[in-house]
Amino acid sequence: MTTRRPDPFDLVWARTVVQTAVGRMKEECLRTRRRDLWEVFECRVLKPAMEGVEPLPYEALVTRFRLATPAQAHNLLITAKRTYRRCLRTVVAEYTMDEAEALREVEALGEILAQAGA
């Protein structure tokens, strides 16, 4: 089975939307003094996805952020992912007509990036 390559224009669009959402998330985290959310997202999601590095282990996050348990680190990651998804939906909502179209656009983004292996 061959993987279909996305249209180059679609790929540029998808990457631009994701970069915009990531930038907004970082700004929001820093503005609200939630650097921990940003750094957990960066260490566990962003760098592994963009740079191919291994995600920082939860035990290392416990030490880095002076948390009590790995479960706390996992909860931070869940909150960070929710923050990212909200930022992504906000970016997409700026050029879509309604919530249903925004959801379709987010799904299309995921498909394009998956096809590209990004």
N, C-alpha and C positions, 0 to 999 in steps of 0.2 A: 504494500500500500504506500503510495507516494503522498507526501505532505504538500498541499497546495501553498504556494508562496503568495503572500498578500501583495496587492497592488502597491508600488512604491509610494504613491501619494497617500494611500490609506495608512501605511506604516509611519510616514512622517507625521500625519495627523494624530495617530494614536500616541506616538512618543511625545509629541508636543503637549497633548492633553494631560498625559501622565506627569510630565515634567512640571507643568503648571500646577497641578494638584499637589505634587510633592513640595514645590516651593511654597505654596499657600499653607500647607500643613506645617512646614518648618517655621514660617513666620508666625503662625498662630501659636504653636508650642512655645516659641521664645517669648512672644508677647504676653502670654498667659503664665509665664514662668513654669512651664511644664517641659523643661529641657529633657527630663527623664523620659517622657513619652517619645520625644524626637529621637533620642539616642538609642532607646530600645528598638524602635522601628528601623533606624538606620543599621544597627548591628544585627538584627534578626531577619530583616526583610530586604531593605534597600541594597545594602552592599552585597549580600548573597545574590540578589537578582541582577544587579547591574555590573558587578565586578567578579562574580563567580567565586567569592570567598565563602568559607564555611560560616554559618551563623554562630555568633558568640554563644557559648553554652549558658544555660540559665544560671548555673552555679557562679559563673563569672559575672553575670548581671547582679546577682545577690551581693557579691563583694563590691562591685563598682558603685552600686546605688545604696549600699548599706541596708539591704532588705532583710527581712527575717527568714524568708523561705523562697524556694524556687517558684512556688505557687504565686507569690506576690509578683515575681518577675513575669510570670505567664499572664497574670491579670493586667499588668502594665501593657504587655504586648497586645492583648485583646482591645484595651482602650485605645492604643495607638492605631491599630487597624481600623477601628470604628471611626477615629478621627480622619484617617486617610480617606476612607470610603465617603465620608460626609464631604470632604474637600473635593473629591473627584466628582461626586454628584452635583456639587455647586458649580464647578467649572462646566460640566456638560449642560446643566440647566440654563446657562447663560446663552446658549445658542439653540435650544430646543423649544418646542411649542408647549409641551406638557409633560407630566410625570411619566406617562407611558412611553413617550418618545425618548425621554432621558434614560429610562431603563433599557430600552432597545439599543441606544447608543453606547451605554456602558457595556452591555453584552457584546456588541460589535467590537469595541475596543479590546476586550479580552480575547475574542476570537482572532483578531488581527495579530495581536502580540503573541498568542500561542502559535499561530501559523509561522510567524517569523522566528520562533524560538527565543523571543526576547523576554 
